[in-house]
Amino acid sequence: MNPICTSSTALKLIISVLILMVTSAHAQDRPNIVIMMTDDQGYGDIGMHNNPFLKTPNIERLATNGLEMTHLITYPNCSATRAGLMTGRYPYRTGVTAVTQVDHFMRGSETTLAEVLSAAGYRTGIFGKWHLGDNHPMRPTDQGFQEVLVHKGGGIGQDAGPAGNTYFDPILEHNNVSKRYEGYSDDIFTNAAIDFIEQKSDKPFLAYLATNLPHLPLQVPDELAEPYRKMGLHEDNALVYGMIASIDYNVGRVLDKLQALGIEENTIVIFTSDNGPRHRRTKNDSYPGRWVSNLRGTKTSVYDAGIRVPFFVSWPGKIAAHSQTNEMGTIMDLFPTLLEAAQIKSPKDNHIDGQSLLPLWTKNINDGLEERDFFVQLHYGPTPFKYMHFTLRTPKYKLVSPHPFPHGIVHQPTDWVLKNVLKNLELYDVQADPSERINIAKDHPKIVDAMLLRYENWFDEVTEERAAAGIERISLGHPAEPEVSLSRFDWGGPRVISRFDYGGPRVIEDNQLGHWRVRSEKGLYTVTYDLPEVSEGAVAYLKYGKVYLSKSLNPGQKQVTFEQVELPAGEGNFHAYIRDQRLPVGPYFVQVNRLDL
C-alpha cells in the first residue's frame, strides 16, 4: 500500500467525520446549490452582451433575479478551470496543467467541493463533463460525487472512448458503468440533473450540470441551427449558436423545476463557462460573424476573450435582483464562497487560493478583493516553464506573456528565447482598455517589474508543491475499480508530447505510442488490447516492471489478450504496444481486469 495514498485517504476521512459532526444538525437550513457550467461558451455568447444574433432569455433570468459578475476570470482551458472550481486552488497545485494525456489528472488526495459538502450532509451529483481523470482515484465517485452521469475524457468522440461516440444517443458513464442513452447529450444530462433535484430528501443538494456544449465537435439537432443559417451566418457559427440555444432551453427547464418544487428561494444557482470561445478554425483565422464582445483572444489564449466568461448567480432573498458588479472574481472563489454560504468551514489543512465572494454577492462589500492577483499559465505537457504564456491579472492591470502556439511549449526554452519573451512583455490597463489594444509596458516599467516579481514567486510556490506531490497514477487492481480501461487520451511519454511540438503540420497517424503511469495491486489479471490494423509478422508486447510478455498477431486481427498475468504491487510505467514494421505503435484501448478479487 502506498504510504502517501494511505495518509491522504485517512486525512480525508478525518475531515469528513469532523465536518459531519459539526454541521449535520443544520443541514435543512442550508441552501441547495446548482452549478451550470458550459464548455467553451464565451463572454460574447450571451444575448444581453450585445450579441447581434443570439437570444438567451433563460440564462438572463438569472441576471434578472440575481447578480451578474462582469469580470469572472477562469483558465483558458477545460481541466484547469474545473480543478480550480472543485478545490479552490491554483490548478498547478492540484497536478493539472493541460487537457489531455497525464496533464489533466487531478490528484485523488485533493479535497473537493463535493467531498466537503457530502461530508456535511449534502446529496451530490454531477451530470456532463468531469475531465479530471477517468480512472481511480480521480473519478467523480472517488472525489465526493454520489450520483454521476458523465462522458469520458474532455469530450464525446475523443480518444477516451468509446470509439464512434457522438452527441446523439451517446454511451455515457452512470456511476462508473457504461450505458447507451437515447437522445441529445445536453437533454440527457439535464434530464438526469432534474431527476436528481426532484428526489425527495431532507438533505440539501449540490447539482453540478456541466454540459459538453458548445464544445467541438459541432453536433446539434438541425432545427436548432437552422434559424442561424437563415441569418446568413457561417455554418460553424450557426451550429455553435444552435448549441447555445439548446443550453438556454435546458437552463430554463432547471429554473422552472426549482420554481415548481418550491425550492427556488433556498437554492443558489450559478451559470458560467469554463473558458472563452474557440472562435477560430486555426490560430490565424476567425469564423466570420462570431461575436466576442470586443475582447481579444480565443480559447487557449491568456488575453481576456480566453479567460473572462459569463457569470450569473441567483439566490432570492439573499442576493439582490437586477444587480451587477465589475469587481474581479475568479473560478477558485466559488469553493470558499459556497462553503461559507452553506455555513461550512474550509478544511484547515488545505491551502485555499480563492477568496469568499459572499459579502460581495449579498452585501456589495468588496472585502479586500480590490488589489488581489490572479495568475494564469497555459502550456502543453507535464512540465511548466517559467515566463512562457502567462498572465497576471489584477482588477486594473494585466501583465501578459503571449504565445502564438501554447501547445508547442514542450521543451525548456533557451536563454535567448527567454530574454526575448521578457523583453516583449505586455501591460494593459483593462479598466480603461478592456480590448487590450494599447500596450503600456514601456511607459510603466516599474509596474511591469513588480508584477513580474509576483509572478515568479507564485510560479515557484505552486510548481514546487506540484513537483513534491508528483503526477497522479492510475490504479490497477484496486477494489474500487477492478476493471480498468486505458485509453490513448490518458497516456504520456516523449512521443505523445512531441505530437504538439513546434506547431508544424500533423496527420492522424503521428506519434502513436505512449505509456500509462500506474499504481498496481499485486494480483492476477487479464490484459486485452484493441488493435490498430496490423500486417504479417506483427507482435504485441506487454512490459511492466519485470513483467515482459509477447504474442504473435495475425493480419487484420482486432484484439489480443494476455491471460493470467501476474502483476506486482508497485508503481511504474505500463507499456502496451505492437511492433509492426519495426516502429512500435500503441493499441486504441487496453482493458486491465483483475481476476482474484
Buried (B, 14 or more C-beta within 10 A) or exposed (E): EBEEBEEBBEBBEEBBEBBBEBBEEBBEEBBBBBBBBBBBBBBBBBBBBEBEBBBBEBBBBBBEBBBBBBBBBBBBBBBBBBBBBBBBBBBBBBBBBBBBBBBBBBBBBBBBBBBBBBBBBBBBBBBBBBBBBBBBBBBBBBBBBBBBBBBBBBBBBBBBBBEEBEBBEBBBBEBBEEEEBEBBBBBBBBBBBBBBBEEEEEBBBBBBBBBBBBBBEBBBBEEBBEBBBEEEBBEBBBBBBBBBBBBBBBBBBBBBBBEEEEBBEBBBBBBBBBBBBBBBEEEEEEBEBBBBBBBBBBBBBBBBBBBBBBBBBBBBEBBBEEBEBEBBBBBBBBBBBBBBBBBBBBBEEBEBBBBBBBBBBBEEEBEEBEEEBBBBBBBBBBBBBBBBBBBBBBBBBBBBBBBEBBBBBBBEBEEEBBEEBEEEBBBBBBEEBBBBEEBBBEEBEEBBEBBBEBBEEBBEBBBEBBEEBEBBBBBBBBEEBBEBBBBBBBBBBEBBBBBBBEEEEEEEEEBBBBBBBBBBBEBBBBBBBBBBEBEEEBBBBBBBBEBEEEBEBEEEBEEBEBEEBEBEBBEBBBBBBBBBEEEBBBBBBBBBBBEEE
